[in-house]
């Protein structure tokens, strides 16, 4: 009986390793080469993050939807898709979304208007930040169709050489991920600055991509 259990366990481990190391990468490469799921500017990236809830020490999964707003060499800049609040009612307390919204948008994201808003416009006037207001509605009429948005940067700030100033470099590397890791491994891997100020990949914090949708 013990021998049978050991054999069964080894078989399960072999199947798991095969799935993780061979089958999943093969399926990912087949998928990402199709027009509907190819990585490009404007793509939506769906990502689940599982971790420990600091308050209760329980396991929780956060759901994120990103918009690809810049691809510069291996640097892919992502911006979170979320909803503007309305009538002083907070729509979302952070940049994640609910499981229900996540699954719905995976199927219907191309049917919904998602507006790119310059970050500075979210703080214009005496309006509450991240809330629908007359200024935003006038400058971005598409918000009248849907309150979904992502923070964008001006076109003249995209595809520039790396800054030499350390502060600007820190700002540049916010939400920058590796194109190679996305395409080859289906992972979100951040580019970060190490202690000496040089950019490097944070491979220890790689996160699986659930879906890329165009």
N, C-alpha and C positions, 0 to 999 in steps of 0.2 A: 504493500500500500504506500509506504514511504517513497519507494522508487517511482511509483506512478505519479505521486504528487510532485516530485522533483522534476520529472520529465514534463509534466503539464505546465509547471511554472516556467521552465526553460523555453517551452514552446510559446507561451504567452509573451515572454520577454523578447523572443526572436521576432514574433509578429509585430510587437510594439516598435522595436528597433527598425524593422523593415519599413513600417509605416512612416516613422519619423524621418529616417535617413534617406529613403529611396522613393516611396510612393508619394508622400506629401510634396517634396520638392519637384517631382515630375509633374504632378497635377498643377502646382503653382506656376511653373514655367509655361505649361500649356495655356493656362488661363490668362496670364499677364500679356501674352502675345496676341490675344484677341482684341479687336477694336473696342469692345464694351468694357474691358477691364485693363487696358493698357495704361501705364503711368504716363501722364502728360499734364501740362498746365490746365487747370480746371477740373481735374479728377477729384472725386470724393473718396477719402480713405476711411474705412470703418475699423475701429480698433476697440478691443476689450482689454481692460487692465484689472487683473485680480490681485488683491493684496489684503493685508490685515487692517481692519478698522481700528485706529488708534484708541478710540474710546472704549469699545467693548471687547477688543482683541478677537473679534469674529472675522471670518473671511468674507470679503465683499468684492463685487465686480463692478467697476465703473465703465460706462460706455461713452466713447468719444467718436465724433465725426469731424474729419478734417477736410479742408479744401486746399488743393495744391495751388499756390499763388506764384511760385517762382522755382525754376530749375536752372541752376548755374553750375555746370560741371557736375560734380558729385553732390552738390548742395541742393537739397530740396526743402523749400520753405513751406511749412504748413500753417494753416490758420483754422482755429476751431469754429465749427458751425454751431450756432445757438440761436435762441430767440430773444428779441428785444422784449423787455417788460412793457406792460401797458397799464395805464391808470394807477400808477404807483403800486401795482401788484407785481412782486418779483416773479419772473417766469422761471428762472433757474438760479440757484444759489452759487453754482460754480460753473465750470466749463464742460462738465459731463452732461449727459442726457439720460433719460429714463430708459429702461430696457424696452418698454413698449414703443416709445418714440424711435429708438434705435432700430428695432425690427421693422417698424412701419416705413422709416425712411430708406432702409436698404432696398425696399421694393418700389418706393414711390419718389425717390429723391429727384428724378428727372421731370416729375410732374409739378414740382414745387419751385417757386421763385426764391432763390437764395441770393441776397444782395451783398455785394462787396462794399463795405463802408470804410473810409479812411479812419484810422484810429483817432486822429485829432478831432474828427467831427463828432465823436461820441461824447466829447467833453465841452462842446461849444455852449456858451450862454449859461444861464442859471438852471438848466434842466438837470434832472437826475440822470447820472450816467447809465448807459445801457438800457435806457427807457425810450419808447416811441415818443417823439415830440414833433412840433410843427416844423422846426428847422430841418430835421432829418427827412421828414415826409416831403418837404418841398425840394430838397436837394436830391433825394433818392425816391422818386415817385413809385418805384417798384415795391417799396415797403407797404404800399396800400394793398398789394395782393397777398403779401406774406411777411411776417415779422422775422422770418429766418434770415440770418446774416452771417458774414464772417468779416474779420478785421483785415483790411487790405493795406498795402503800402503804395505810394505813388509810383507810376511807371518809371520815372527817371531815377528811382532808387533801386531798381531791379537790375540784375545781371551786371553789377559793378565789380571791379577788382576788390580784393579783401582790404578793409581799412588798415591803416598802420597805427592809428591811435588806439591805445588799449581800451579805453571806455567805449569807443565806437565798435571795436572788435567784440567786446562783450555783448553789446546790443545786437550786433549782426548775428551772433550765434545763438539767438533765442529762437527755438522751434526750427532748427536746421537739422535735417536728417540725411542719411546716406542713400543716394540713388541706387548704388550698387547693391546695398543690403536689401532694399525694397525689391528690386528686380530679381536678384539671384536667390534670395532666401525668404522673401515675404515677411521681412522684419522691419520694424521701425527702430533704427539705431541713431541716437543723437550724435551730432558733432559737438564736442565741448572743448573748452580751453583747459589744458593741464596747468600745473603749478608754475611752469616756466612760460606760460602764455602762448603755447603752441596748440593748434587744433588737433584733436585726436578723436577716434570713435569710442564711445562708451558702450562697448559690446557686452559688458556685464549687465546692462539694463535693457537689452533687446526685448522688444514686444512683438508678438505675432499680429499680423494684419488679418482681419476677418474678411475684408472685401475691398476691392477697388472698383469704383463704378463711374462710368462716363455717361 
